Amino acid sequence: MRDLRCRMQHEELIRSSTLAKVSPALIFRTNRFGRWTWVNERWTHFTGTPTEDALVDRWTQHVHPADRARVQDSLRQAVERRDPWQAEFRLLGPDDHEIVVFGHAVPENEGLGPGSYVGALLDVTTQNRAARALLEAKEAAEAANRSKSEFLANMSHELRTPLNGILGYAQILARDSTLGERQRDEVDKIRQAGEHLLTLINDVLDLARVEAGRLLVEPVDFCLTDLLDSLADMARVRAEEKGLDFHYESGPSGAVAFPSGVRGDQRKIRQILLNLLGNAVKFTDAGQVTLQVAAEPDGLARLSVTDTGPGIAPDQLERIFEPFTQLGARSGGADGTGLGLSICRELARVMGGQITVESTLGEGSTFTLEVPLEPREVGTPRPAPELRRLGFKGPSRCVLVVDDEPENRMLLVRLLTPLGFEVREASGGEEAVTAVLANPPDAVLMDLVMPGVDGIEATRRIRALETGRRTPVVALSAAVFERNQEESRKAGCDAFVPKPFREQALFDALDQVLGIEWILEDPAKKGACGEGGAPCFEAPPGPVVEELYELAMRGHIVGVRRVIEQVEGLGPQYAGFADCLRKKAQSFQLHAICDLLEPYRS
């Protein structure tokens, strides 16, 4: 029995020795003091020195000097506590070549008091190099993203600042009653060009939000019918200007009727449909464009835009949704950023919907937005036409305008002074704080990005003043990212208005912080009727009035504009009548045009 046991032990020793020779790991055994008593031949591969060196000299002398103290301390603590030991460190190989190793050892006689350890060192140099390269690539990508975000923020601000002046002064000129019709039309063209440029800027910013995963659903209750009517009116004008027919269908025969009132993200749905309708008109040379809405039984809205354009090849159907992709020029040119469809698909996805496309070369395309909308029993009523603000009731209000750009300050002075505001100016944050301390205004319009003390810091300092604690501050800035808005709120701003600003948004913000009771333009004076509904303008002959009325009832806005031009040519006595009609036609107030014409009908 003893001979058998000895033979088995001998065979086990041979097997262990063989395994130690072929193992890719450095295997070792230590005594109770942490010194190695045995090591396999892998030591020579790691360090280029005989295995005896590891036993005679302390093996830790081959550890990189920067790691040596840490390794010795961790090993000592493990031996004292009889705990497993592990560490990652560098060994100095031949010619001081560094090898990164991972070491692990366990007590050999655990539970029997102090004793030796058995463990191994594994070469992880390659893995570490790959992990380090991956980490460096990740950090480089994050740095690139930060640089891109910084670039987009700077680009947005630099473009929005001059655009604020273009659109702002266009709004001021539109309020000038002394302008002739030709000048008004030219101002309107300036405004339209500025709005188009603003759309392109917003497309780029939306792409940044998509890539950052910061798109959020903003559901509201709204009237779907009113939204689609408005979009159809705008698309009809553009289509008829190109000689195209436009059709708006509320749903195919047998389809589920969709309720007028719904809950969903109105802004995103509007943005998607504007893009699809704009593309359909732009890329169609002849034929028609159709907007169709229908509902599925499960509450899914299907909004389709069909054109008779050139169509899209099957292998291009997915490419059109890629960022910066344009499939070549069509009629009207391939203007735009090439971001529209890419952004639209992401907007639909965020809302829980999708955009699909069907197309046949030479025949046309159909883009369909499917989006879930929660029905509401009563839709939002159609808003009344916006009335121009002429002033406000009560005592004069003082507004401090803070902006480092003189043009931006002058724009607000020109806009607010005629309404009865006392407007003071500050060219920077520090000057604004001093002005509030000396004589607090009723409200502050604060630019955020300024040299020296910026708007955020200025707002914090104003809030720290006894005189500025209750002073309303409205951020008015071309820095429009969500982080800019959140930062302004944290600093103490009561409202945020993006540049380029629309006067309606600015007035709403002032109303919010000051509770202003506005004096609005008298609706009776906007129409063509005097007291008791009697006409106050000389009207053209009856057949012309009837033609205008019929065109307005059909929604043929291009036809209405054409007849208005004819009326102007009939004689100067009809100038007031034509001017009143033109104002309503410019804002697509077809119902108001019919109401205006009614007293003149025979």
Secondary structure, DSSP 8 states (H G I E B T S, - for coil): -HHHHHHHHHHHHHHHHHHHHH-SSEEEEE-TTS-EEEE-THHHHHHSS-HHHHHHS-GGGGB-HHHHHHHHHHHHHHHHHT--EEEEEEEE-GGG-EEEEEEEEEETTTTSSS--EEEEEEE-HHHHHHHHHHHHHHHHHHHHHHHHHHHHHHHHHHHHHHHHHHHHHHHHHHT-TT--HHHHHHHHHHHHHHHHHHHHHHHHHHHHHHHHT------EEEEHHHHHHHHHHHHHHHHHHTT-EEEEES--TT-B---SEEEE-HHHHHHHHHHHHHHHHHT--SSEEEEEEEE-TTSEEEEEEEE-S----GGGTTGGGSTT------TT---S-S-HHHHHHHHHHHTT-EEEEEEETTTEEEEEEEEE-EEESS----------EEEESSS--EEEEE-S-HHHHHHHHHHHGGGT-EEEEESSHHHHHHHHHHS--SEEEE-S--SSS-HHHHHHHHHHSTTTSS--EEEEES--SHHHHHHHHHHT-SEEEESS--HHHHHHHHHHHH---EEE--HHHHSSB-GGG-B-S----HHHHHHHHHHHHHT-HHHHHHHHHHHHHT-GGGHHHHHHHHHHHHTT-HHHHHHHHGGG--
